[in-house]
Amino acid sequence: MILITGGTGYIGPQLVSELQKDKEFEEHEIVLFDSLRGRFDYFDKPQKGYQVYEKIEEEFSNLRLVTGDVRYDTHQIEELVDEADYVFHLAAVTGASYSNDNRKLYWKTIFDGTMNMFEAAKKTELEAFINISSCNIYGRSPDGKLTEESSINPINTYARAKASAEKIVSKRAKKEKVPAVSLRLATNFGSQEPELGGTRYNLVINKFVKQALERKPLTPYGNGKNWRPFLHVVDSARIIKEIAKSDYESGAVFNAGFDEMNFRIEEIADRVKEEVEAEMDREVEIEYKREKDPGPSYQVSFAKINNQISIDKKYNLEKAISGLIKHYEQGQEEIREDWNP
């Protein structure tokens, strides 16, 4: 059995798709363990976790949903992990910029939830335990590409909780010989394929595309000079799956992404403007919000993971933006149909 925590979230449905396309995993039952409290904005149609599950249940077979909370349901977690061959721990509260206003929620979900999952994992024999961390833990770092050995500088509660959980998982996995690995994902973006759920619009590229298509100006914070690595949600799921198949060392940590996907935010805004103007034949404005905190800034090296697994990205920036535009158009058609049954 394959267990995915946070399975109805942004990455979870795409990971289900990738696993069921792979001969190594296609016969496994997949169990999604989720509180169903998450919510996506599908343009004008908010979707909750159970609605996402209904969509992916129609798409895939050999799938089961178990409702629960990684913060508290330790007995349920132990029973599920004991049945599992692979555990993909995706459950978290996302939106780093909001985390300092919700410290307890973020800390308990990310740190306590990860500890609960790891405690269950150490009591059984697994093929792989994949802990999802984040490049956000690098915070504001000097120029130059950061490796897994670089100092971290988490500047919000989300990043501090991720960094603390990752540190303990890595240390204990080595000592207790648990086959656990942590992936510091680059900033996810893009729409899923096929359309398995909603799209998060608190992610900068997705947000810019949505602003442009709604004929609003793009609003980079600060001067737009801050760096960020990006990773399409489809490529994110592909990397997670391939790492689970690889021969990694217990306690290993990998930056997860592609070197050529490091961009300054100002360049992202310019590229979104160009793509939307070309595809939609409309003018797009950019208005820098210089008074706003631009948040983290870091460039990341992905050499280590690309030595571990052989994988090429499926989505570059242009293809991903085009996909988001099509996703928007499809969403608008569905909204119109709802208005005119």
C-alpha positions as CSV (number, residue, x, y, z in Angstrom):
1,M,0.0,0.0,0.0
2,I,1.1,3.6,-0.7
3,L,0.1,6.2,1.9
4,I,0.0,9.9,0.9
5,T,-0.7,12.4,3.7
6,G,-2.3,15.6,2.5
7,G,-3.4,13.6,-0.5
8,T,-6.1,16.0,-1.7
9,G,-3.8,19.0,-1.7
10,Y,-2.0,20.7,-4.5
11,I,0.6,18.0,-5.2
12,G,-1.2,14.9,-3.9
13,P,-3.6,14.3,-6.9
14,Q,-0.7,14.8,-9.3
15,L,1.4,12.3,-7.4
16,V,-1.4,9.8,-7.6
17,S,-1.5,10.2,-11.3
18,E,2.3,9.8,-11.6
19,L,2.3,6.7,-9.4
20,Q,-0.4,4.9,-11.2
21,K,1.3,5.5,-14.6
22,D,4.5,3.7,-13.2
23,K,4.7,-0.1,-13.5
24,E,6.6,-0.2,-10.2
25,F,3.6,1.3,-8.3
26,E,0.5,0.6,-10.5
27,E,-0.6,-2.5,-8.5
28,H,-0.4,-0.8,-5.2
29,E,-3.5,0.5,-3.4
30,I,-3.1,4.2,-2.7
31,V,-4.5,5.6,0.5
32,L,-5.0,9.4,0.9
33,F,-4.9,10.5,4.5
34,D,-6.3,14.0,4.7
35,S,-8.2,16.3,7.1
36,L,-10.2,17.7,4.1
37,R,-9.8,21.1,5.6
38,G,-7.8,22.4,2.7
39,R,-9.4,24.8,0.1
40,F,-8.5,25.8,-3.4
41,D,-9.7,28.8,-5.4
42,Y,-10.7,27.4,-8.8
43,F,-11.1,30.9,-10.1
44,D,-14.6,31.8,-8.9
45,K,-15.4,28.3,-7.7
46,P,-13.8,27.5,-4.3
47,Q,-13.2,23.8,-3.8
48,K,-12.7,21.9,-0.6
49,G,-10.8,18.7,-0.1
50,Y,-13.7,16.3,-0.4
51,Q,-14.6,17.9,-3.8
52,V,-11.0,17.3,-5.0
53,Y,-11.2,13.7,-3.8
54,E,-14.4,13.1,-5.8
55,K,-12.7,14.3,-8.9
56,I,-9.6,12.0,-8.5
57,E,-11.8,9.1,-7.5
58,E,-13.5,9.3,-10.9
59,E,-10.1,9.4,-12.6
60,F,-8.3,6.6,-10.8
61,S,-9.0,3.1,-9.5
62,N,-7.5,1.3,-6.4
63,L,-7.8,4.5,-4.4
64,R,-9.1,5.0,-0.8
65,L,-9.6,8.1,1.3
66,V,-9.1,8.1,5.1
67,T,-10.1,11.2,6.9
68,G,-7.8,12.2,9.8
69,D,-5.4,14.8,11.1
70,V,-1.6,14.4,11.3
71,R,-1.5,16.5,14.4
72,Y,-3.6,14.4,16.6
73,D,-4.7,11.0,15.1
74,T,-1.6,9.0,16.2
75,H,-3.3,5.7,16.5
76,Q,-4.9,6.0,13.1
77,I,-1.5,7.0,11.7
78,E,0.3,4.0,13.2
79,E,-2.3,1.6,11.7
80,L,-2.0,3.1,8.2
81,V,1.8,3.3,8.3
82,D,2.0,-0.3,9.5
83,E,0.1,-1.3,6.3
84,A,2.2,0.8,4.0
85,D,5.2,0.0,1.8
86,Y,5.7,3.7,0.8
87,V,4.8,6.9,2.8
88,F,4.7,10.2,1.1
89,H,4.3,12.9,3.8
90,L,2.9,15.9,2.0
91,A,0.5,17.2,4.7
92,A,1.1,20.8,5.7
93,V,-0.4,24.2,6.0
94,T,0.8,26.2,3.0
95,G,1.2,29.9,2.4
96,A,4.5,30.9,4.2
97,S,3.6,34.6,4.2
98,Y,0.6,34.0,6.4
99,S,2.4,31.7,8.9
100,N,3.6,34.3,11.3
101,D,0.0,35.2,12.1
102,N,-0.9,31.6,12.7
103,R,2.2,30.2,14.5
104,K,0.4,27.5,16.5
105,L,-1.5,26.1,13.5
106,Y,1.6,26.0,11.3
107,W,3.9,24.6,13.9
108,K,1.6,21.8,15.0
109,T,0.6,20.8,11.5
110,I,4.1,20.8,10.0
111,F,6.4,20.0,12.9
112,D,4.2,17.9,15.2
113,G,2.6,16.2,12.2
114,T,5.9,15.2,10.7
115,M,7.1,13.9,14.1
116,N,3.9,11.8,14.4
117,M,4.5,10.3,11.0
118,F,8.2,9.6,11.7
119,E,7.4,7.9,15.0
120,A,5.0,5.6,13.2
121,A,7.5,4.9,10.4
122,K,10.3,3.9,12.7
123,K,8.1,1.1,14.2
124,T,7.7,-0.7,10.9
125,E,9.6,-1.7,7.7
126,L,9.1,0.7,4.8
127,E,10.5,0.8,1.3
128,A,10.6,4.6,1.5
129,F,9.5,7.5,3.7
130,I,9.5,10.8,1.7
131,N,9.3,13.9,3.8
132,I,8.4,17.1,1.9
133,S,10.5,20.0,3.0
134,S,11.0,23.4,1.3
135,C,13.6,25.6,-0.2
136,N,11.8,28.4,1.7
137,I,14.1,27.4,4.6
138,Y,17.0,29.3,2.9
139,G,15.2,32.6,3.6
140,R,17.1,35.6,2.5
141,S,20.5,34.4,1.4
142,P,23.5,36.0,-0.3
143,D,24.0,35.8,-4.1
144,G,25.2,32.5,-5.4
145,K,23.5,29.1,-5.7
146,L,22.8,27.4,-2.4
147,T,23.5,23.7,-1.9
148,E,22.3,21.3,0.7
149,E,25.4,22.1,2.8
150,S,24.7,25.9,2.8
151,S,23.5,27.7,5.9
152,I,19.7,28.1,6.2
153,N,18.0,31.2,7.3
154,P,14.2,30.6,7.8
155,I,12.4,33.9,8.1
156,N,8.8,32.8,8.8
157,T,7.0,30.2,10.9
158,Y,6.3,27.9,7.9
159,A,10.0,27.7,7.1
160,R,11.2,27.3,10.7
161,A,8.7,24.4,11.2
162,K,9.9,22.8,8.0
163,A,13.6,23.2,8.9
164,S,13.1,21.9,12.4
165,A,11.2,18.8,11.2
166,E,13.7,18.1,8.4
167,K,16.6,18.3,10.9
168,I,15.2,15.8,13.3
169,V,14.0,13.4,10.5
170,S,17.5,13.5,9.0
171,K,19.3,13.0,12.3
172,R,17.1,10.2,13.6
173,A,16.7,8.4,10.2
174,K,20.5,8.0,10.1
175,K,20.7,6.9,13.7
176,E,17.7,4.6,13.7
177,K,18.1,3.4,10.1
178,V,14.7,4.6,8.9
179,P,14.6,4.9,5.1
180,A,13.6,8.5,5.3
181,V,14.6,11.3,2.9
182,S,13.7,15.0,2.8
183,L,13.0,17.0,-0.4
184,R,13.4,20.7,-0.3
185,L,11.0,21.5,-3.0
186,A,11.4,24.7,-5.1
187,T,8.3,27.0,-5.2
188,N,5.5,25.0,-6.9
189,F,3.4,26.5,-9.6
190,G,1.2,25.6,-12.6
191,S,-2.0,23.6,-13.1
192,Q,-2.3,19.8,-12.7
193,E,-2.7,17.4,-15.6
194,P,-5.3,16.2,-16.1
195,E,-7.4,18.7,-14.2
196,L,-7.5,16.9,-10.9
197,G,-8.3,19.7,-8.5
198,G,-8.0,23.4,-8.0
199,T,-5.0,25.7,-8.5
200,R,-3.4,27.6,-5.7
201,Y,-3.4,31.4,-6.4
202,N,-1.2,32.4,-3.5
203,L,1.8,31.2,-5.5
204,V,3.5,34.0,-7.4
205,I,3.4,32.7,-11.0
206,N,-0.2,31.5,-10.7
207,K,-1.2,34.8,-9.1
208,F,0.4,36.9,-11.8
209,V,-1.3,34.9,-14.6
210,K,-4.7,35.2,-12.8
211,Q,-4.2,38.9,-12.4
212,A,-3.3,39.4,-16.0
213,L,-6.3,37.3,-17.2
214,E,-8.6,39.3,-15.0
215,R,-7.3,42.5,-16.6
216,K,-5.6,43.6,-13.4
217,P,-2.0,44.8,-13.1
218,L,0.7,42.3,-11.9
219,T,1.9,43.3,-8.5
220,P,5.4,42.2,-7.6
221,Y,6.4,43.1,-4.1
222,G,9.5,45.3,-3.4
223,N,11.7,46.0,-6.5
224,G,11.3,42.5,-7.9
225,K,15.0,41.7,-7.6
226,N,14.6,38.8,-5.2
227,W,15.4,35.3,-6.5
228,R,13.3,32.2,-6.3
229,P,13.5,28.7,-7.8
230,F,10.3,27.4,-9.4
231,L,9.0,23.9,-10.0
232,H,5.9,22.9,-11.9
233,V,3.5,20.8,-9.9
234,V,3.7,18.0,-12.5
235,D,7.5,17.9,-12.3
236,S,7.3,18.1,-8.5
237,A,5.3,14.9,-8.4
238,R,7.6,13.2,-10.9
239,I,10.7,14.0,-8.8
240,I,9.0,12.8,-5.6
241,K,8.1,9.5,-7.3
242,E,11.6,9.0,-8.8
243,I,13.3,9.7,-5.4
244,A,11.1,7.0,-3.8
245,K,12.4,4.5,-6.4
246,S,16.1,5.5,-6.0
247,D,18.8,4.1,-3.8
248,Y,19.2,7.1,-1.4
249,E,20.9,7.1,2.0
250,S,18.7,7.2,5.1
251,G,18.5,10.8,6.4
252,A,19.5,12.3,3.0
253,V,18.4,15.8,2.1
254,F,17.9,17.0,-1.5
255,N,17.1,20.3,-3.1
256,A,14.3,19.4,-5.6
257,G,14.1,21.3,-8.8
258,F,16.1,22.4,-11.9
259,D,18.9,24.9,-12.0
260,E,17.5,26.7,-15.0
261,M,14.3,27.5,-13.2
262,N,15.9,30.0,-10.8
263,F,14.4,33.4,-11.7
264,R,14.1,36.9,-10.3
265,I,10.5,37.9,-9.6
266,E,10.8,40.9,-12.0
267,E,11.6,38.4,-14.8
268,I,8.6,36.3,-13.9
269,A,6.4,39.3,-14.2
270,D,7.9,40.3,-17.5
271,R,7.5,36.7,-18.9
272,V,3.8,36.5,-17.7
273,K,3.1,39.8,-19.3
274,E,4.7,38.7,-22.7
275,E,2.9,35.4,-22.8
276,V,-0.5,36.7,-21.9
277,E,-0.2,39.6,-24.3
278,A,0.8,37.2,-27.1
279,E,-1.9,34.6,-26.4
280,M,-4.8,36.8,-25.4
281,D,-4.1,39.9,-27.4
282,R,-4.5,42.3,-24.5
283,E,-2.2,44.7,-22.7
284,V,-0.9,43.8,-19.3
285,E,0.5,46.3,-16.8
286,I,3.0,45.7,-14.0
287,E,2.8,47.8,-10.8
288,Y,5.5,47.2,-8.3
289,K,4.4,47.4,-4.7
290,R,7.6,48.8,-3.4
291,E,6.3,49.2,0.2
292,K,5.5,45.5,0.5
293,D,8.0,43.0,1.9
294,P,9.2,40.9,-1.0
295,G,9.8,37.9,1.3
296,P,12.6,35.3,0.8
297,S,15.3,35.6,-1.9
298,Y,17.6,32.6,-2.8
299,Q,19.1,30.8,-5.8
300,V,19.4,27.1,-5.4
301,S,21.7,24.4,-6.9
302,F,20.0,21.2,-7.8
303,A,23.1,19.3,-8.8
304,K,22.8,16.7,-6.0
305,I,19.3,15.5,-6.9
306,N,20.2,15.4,-10.6
307,N,23.1,13.1,-9.8
308,Q,20.7,10.9,-7.8
309,I,17.9,10.6,-10.4
310,S,17.7,11.0,-14.1
311,I,14.9,13.3,-15.0
312,D,14.3,16.2,-17.3
313,K,11.7,18.9,-16.6
314,K,8.4,18.6,-18.5
315,Y,7.4,22.2,-18.1
316,N,9.5,25.3,-18.8
317,L,8.1,28.7,-17.8
318,E,6.4,29.4,-21.2
319,K,4.7,26.1,-21.4
320,A,3.5,26.4,-17.8
321,I,2.1,29.9,-18.3
322,S,0.3,28.7,-21.5
323,G,-1.2,25.8,-19.5
324,L,-2.4,28.2,-16.8
325,I,-4.1,30.4,-19.5
326,K,-5.9,27.3,-20.8
327,H,-6.8,26.3,-17.2
328,Y,-8.4,29.8,-16.8
329,E,-10.4,29.5,-20.0
330,Q,-11.7,26.1,-19.0
331,G,-12.6,27.4,-15.6
332,Q,-14.5,30.3,-17.0
333,E,-16.5,27.9,-19.3
334,E,-17.4,25.8,-16.2
335,I,-18.5,28.9,-14.3
336,R,-20.7,30.0,-17.3
337,E,-22.3,26.6,-17.4
338,D,-23.0,26.8,-13.7
339,W,-24.7,30.1,-14.2
340,N,-26.8,28.9,-17.1
341,P,-27.8,25.3,-16.3
